[in-house]
């Protein structure tokens, strides 16, 4: 089954939407680059490395612009040569398809 996450867009979710858990996560996780980890079935964590601060900062800005377009905003930690991206759906306090869509589109920024 191909999810084609980069062809989808994030959408608002009502707070009563159940988060993805257990076996529901497997096809979504399988659609992402191995840099992404599902942490406690609550959020995604992606680690990105760069040769210097300027490239890490440029990546962070690209992720910020993409997040504005998608209306889905991650937590980004920027350090010298590295950016960490943490994604979850705040309205449901857990993982939704939106999180995997954003992660896949962030991976596409790197291509």
Buried (B, 14 or more C-beta within 10 A) or exposed (E): EEBEBBEBEBEEBEEEEEBBEEEEBEEBBEBBBEBBEBEEEBBBBBEBEBEEEEBBBEBBEEBEEBBEEBEBBBEBEBEEBBBBBBBBBEBBEBBBBBBBBBBBBBBEEEE
